[in-house]
Structure formats: structure tokens, C-alpha cells
Amino acid sequence: MAQKRHMLVLAHTGRQDALTAASAVCDQLVNAGLTPVVAPEQADAFRSHFSGDLSLLGSEVDPGDVELTIVLGGDGTILAAAELTRGSTAPLLGINHGHVGFLAESEKDDLAWTVTQALAGEYDVEERLALDVVVLRDGVEVYRSFALNEATLEKASRARMIEVALEVDGRPISAFGADGVVMATPTGSTAYSFSAGGPIVWPGVEALLMVPLSAHALFARPLVVGPDSVMAVELLERSAANAVLWCDGRRSVDITPGSRVQASKSLEPIRLARLHPGPFTDRLVNKFSLPVTGWRGPRE
């Protein structure tokens, strides 16, 4: 007997078009002989659009038995999916129902084709570097999380800067007042880090980024370090304001002066399903609508 297949379907439940598309995905999975798997917290929203049988992740289907997660939404929804499925080997296949959708693999007009490819297993799996993020207070770990895009230490009060010291591999780089510091992955180099003036790093490059936010300092340039480096930001005791640590803009914890935030390459990457093998350069041009008119390319 063939092993029963399971695919998890996640959607931006605040978008009716995403839920409608999720219902169409569920229909297609059912027609292929699968029972769609959904997250318990999204079950009611799904049932308002889909009348067929659904299996609940966790209580009815073990996350380890899911072969693929189909995500309908924007990059934020895909980041939420990465959080929900952390620890699973199932890759994420994003169908864009947001704005830029840098992490999505296809657009909503290609919905049926995308699911057909998923059912046939016609996709490659790309591993993306993630960050392990740790908060230490007096040498004691008080918080731990991960980030696919970035971990950002930023001021908690709009009125006051925070005083920080930057460190790489146990050695200080600089100290200054700033609105915050972004510690990012190559995947996150097109997100918050990019908005703060950081460089775009191709996903195939193993590197980590550290980008100050509105720093009051002569030396406050973005840094790119090796994948085995450990980045750290200390919220100095002299800082007159507390800070907040955000991981992927989704998980937060308050940071008090004297605390230390460390970020390093995680041993557990995020797996993305890829249907289009084209170069990242083309994705960058398409997503940002970059002007390339007049380009002729190399001539032999």
C-alpha cells in the first residue's frame, strides 16, 4: 500500500483572496487523493471557504509526516509558516498574495499549475541560512529564537536613541547611539536591512550582515562577515532607554541596558521549494521592477 501523503496549507487569513485560493488548493489536493492539512488556529477560517475534510497539524498529522507546505500570502505569511514549521524538513512553497513577495515562488495566476507541480514533486529544494538568536543578561541566557530574515535590536521609545556596542567574534567594533541595529541573513538583505542601506547579498553567498539604523557615529557602515562568525550587540549600561528585539518582525522581547544579543548561523536552515531555476538576478529585477532597458548582454 502506498504511503499516505500529507501537504500543509497555510494562508493569510486576513485576506479573502488568499483564503479563496487556499480553498482551491484544498480542492486540488482532494482530487489528487490527499486530505489537506491545516494549522489548528486557521481551521475555522479554512472551513468558512472549504467544505471538505481537513486534517489538523499536530493532533491528527505529525509535522514530520508533512512533505510540503503550500503558503498563500506575502513574505510575512511565509515567515509565519517558517515559524510554525520550524524543525520540520518539509520545504515551503510560497504563492504570492502580497506585495513584493520576494520569498514566494509563483504568483496567484499560476495557482493550479503550481499545485500540479507540487503534487508531481517537480521542484527543487533550496536551503536558506537562518540565524540563531540569543539574549544574555549577566552571562545567563534569558531568551532564544531564530530568524530567517533578520534580528533587529531597536529603541523602545521614539523619543530616545539607544547606546550600543557592536562586536564580531568576541572583539569590539564600535560603540554609538542609534535607533537600532539589524543583524540579517542573505535572505533578509532585501528586507529591513535593504531599507536601512545594507547591501543586497545573493542567497548562495554564505554571509551574515550587521547594519546600524540611523547611527550617530563616523564609522557606522554595514558590515558583512563570514558564516561562522558570531555577531553581538550590547545595549550599554549607559543607555538611557530600553530596547526591543524583533525576530523577523514577528517575535519580540524587551531588552534592558546591560543585556547582550548574539546572532550566529543556525544549524537548521529554512528549506524553500523552487519551481523556477532562473538566477537570483532575474528575481531581483522582476520584484523591484529595476530598469534594464538598453542592456544588450555579452557579445561573442
Number of C-alpha atoms within 10 A of each C-alpha: 3 4 5 9 14 22 25 26 25 27 31 22 20 10 14 13 16 23 24 18 22 26 22 17 22 27 18 17 21 15 10 11 11 18 20 23 25 23 21 14 11 15 18 13 16 24 14 11 15 19 11 13 12 19 18 17 23 13 10 10 16 12 21 13 16 19 17 23 25 24 28 33 29 22 22 16 23 28 20 18 23 22 18 13 21 16 13 18 17 23 23 29 28 30 29 26 25 19 10 14 20 22 21 24 19 21 16 17 12 11 17 14 11 23 20 15 12 21 17 9 13 13 18 14 15 16 15 19 28 26 27 19 23 17 22 17 15 9 9 10 13 12 15 14 16 23 30 23 26 29 31 28 28 24 23 19 13 9 8 15 23 25 25 27 17 21 18 18 13 11 11 13 12 13 20 18 19 20 22 24 27 26 32 33 31 26 23 27 25 20 19 20 29 15 11 16 15 23 17 16 19 16 17 13 14 16 19 29 24 28 25 29 24 15 21 15 13 8 12 19 14 19 14 18 16 14 17 13 15 18 22 25 25 23 26 21 13 11 17 13 20 21 25 17 23 19 24 22 16 11 13 16 15 14 24 19 19 16 21 22 24 20 27 24 23 17 10 17 18 25 22 24 23 20 17 11 8 9 9 12 9 11 15 15 12 13 12 12 10 10 9 8 6 6 7 7 6 5 4 3
